[in-house]
Amino acid sequence: MADTPNTVAGILDATATYLAGKGVDESRLAAEHLLGRLLNCKRLELHSRASEVLNDKQLDAMRRGIKRVADGEPVQYVMGQWDFLGFTFKTDKQTVLVNR
């Protein structure tokens, strides 16, 4: 059965394909990070939520993030934070702050 476009699985597939076409390295991983941040869950949880349908507001937010990454902005900046070695770093073009 094919995934419907607005499900978590469908969005992950479409996003990874689109970003790969734009030359984004590790496009599937980038798609998982973006969608996990949007849905406030860990990347691995996305697979258990594969059939969940996103609403229009969520789809619009995902599209904005995808466009930014496709235009060359690091996924870490788009997400606004990045976890590394037990620390959460606030990330954007101007600031890096550490929260423990």
N, C-alpha and C positions, 0 to 999 in steps of 0.2 A: 504494500500500500504506500503510495507516495505521500510525503509530508505536505500538509497544507502550508501555504506561504507565511501565515501569521502565527504558526506554532513555534515553540522554542527550537525544535529540530529543523524546521524549514528555514527559519531566520538564520540559524547557525550555518546551514549549508549555503544559503544564498550569500550571506556575508563573506564567508571564507572564499567562495568562488569569485565574488566581486573584488575583494581585496587582493587576491592572488593575481587577478587580471590587471590590477593597478601596480603590481610589482612589490606588494607588501610581503616582507619575509614572515614566515610562520603565520600565515593568514588565518588559519583555523584557531590557533592559540589566541591571536588578537581578537577574533570574533567571540571566543569564549570569555575572555577577560571583560570585554565591553558588555556583553549580555549578563554576565554574572554580577557586574557592578550595577547595572540597570535594575536587575531583579533582586539585588541585595542578598546574593547567595554565593557560595563557593562554586568554582568552575565545575567540580565533579558532581554537584547537585543538579546541574543543568540536564544531565542525562536522565535523571529520574523525573524531570519536569518536561520531557520532550514533547508531550502532547498538549501542554498548556498553551493557550492562545493569548497573545499580547493584545492589549487594547490600543486604540489610536494614539493616545498620549505616549505610551511606551514605544510604539512604532516610530513616532516622530522623533523622540529622544534618541533612539537607536540609529535612525537615519542620520541625524546630526553628528553623532559620534563617528559613524562609519565614514562620512564625508571628510571629517577632520583627519582621520587616519589615512584615508585614501589620498588626501592632499599632502601627506608627508609629516603630519604632526605625530610625535611618539604617542603610543597608546597610553603610556603612563601619564602624560599631560592631559589627555582627554578624560581619563578616569579621575584625575585630581588627587590621587594617592597611589602608593605602591608599597606592598609589604615585602620586606627583605630581612632575613635573619632575625625574625622576631620583632622587628621595628616596622612601624607604619610611617612612611615618608609622605608628606604633603608635596605634591608635584604640580608645577605649572611652568610657564616660560620664565618666571622671575624669581620663584622662591622654592627653597627646599627646607622644610622643617621636619624635625623628628619627634614622634610621639611613641612612648613605650607602653 
